[in-house]
Amino acid sequence: MPYAFCPGCDQRIFLRKDPKVGDMVYCPNCEDQLEVVAVDPIELDWPWDEDEDETTEWEEEEEEDEWEDEDEEE
């Protein structure tokens, strides 16, 4: 049975027979939800949350605009 290690706690996690990139797994030790990101060798990582990235980009653009506005006022 194939296995991989949790990136958070190094717990060995056993996977189904033919894991595929994108499969979601659960670490019973630290209770994290993980995603299979590679299969040769099998590698797990925390799932990518596209909404978080979009929010970060938006916040960064807003901060840049605030700096430009302050410079214009001086």
C-alpha positions in Angstrom: 0.0 0.0 0.0 1.5 3.4 -1.0 2.1 6.0 1.6 3.4 9.6 2.0 4.3 11.8 4.9 2.3 14.7 6.3 4.1 18.0 5.7 2.9 19.3 9.0 3.6 16.5 11.5 5.6 13.8 9.4 2.9 11.2 10.2 2.9 8.3 7.6 -0.4 8.4 5.7 -1.4 5.4 3.7 -3.1 6.1 0.4 -5.4 4.1 -1.9 -3.7 1.8 -4.4 -3.3 4.3 -7.3 -3.1 7.9 -5.9 -3.6 10.7 -8.5 -2.5 14.3 -8.4 -5.4 16.3 -6.9 -6.6 13.5 -4.6 -7.5 14.8 -1.1 -6.4 12.9 2.0 -6.7 13.5 5.7 -4.0 13.3 8.3 -5.3 11.4 11.4 -2.6 12.8 13.6 -2.8 16.6 13.0 -6.2 16.5 11.4 -5.0 18.5 8.3 -6.7 18.1 4.9 -3.9 17.5 2.3 -3.7 17.2 -1.4 -1.6 14.8 -3.5 0.7 17.1 -5.5 3.1 14.5 -7.0 2.9 10.8 -7.5 6.5 9.8 -8.2 7.5 10.0 -5.4 4.2 10.6 -3.7 4.2 14.1 -2.1 1.5 15.7 0.0 0.9 19.4 0.6 -1.8 21.7 1.9 -4.5 22.4 -0.8 -4.2 25.6 -2.7 -7.0 28.1 -2.0 -7.5 30.3 -5.1 -9.7 32.7 -3.2 -6.9 33.5 -0.8 -4.5 34.3 -3.6 -7.0 36.6 -5.3 -7.7 38.5 -2.0 -3.9 38.9 -1.4 -3.4 40.4 -4.9 -6.3 42.7 -4.4 -5.0 43.9 -1.0 -1.5 44.4 -2.4 -2.9 46.6 -5.2 -5.0 48.6 -2.7 -1.9 49.2 -0.5 0.1 50.5 -3.5 -2.8 52.9 -4.4 -2.8 54.2 -0.8 1.0 54.9 -1.0 0.5 56.8 -4.3 -2.3 58.9 -2.8 -0.2 59.9 0.2 2.7 60.9 -2.1 0.4 63.1 -4.2 -1.0 64.9 -1.1 2.5 66.0 0.1 
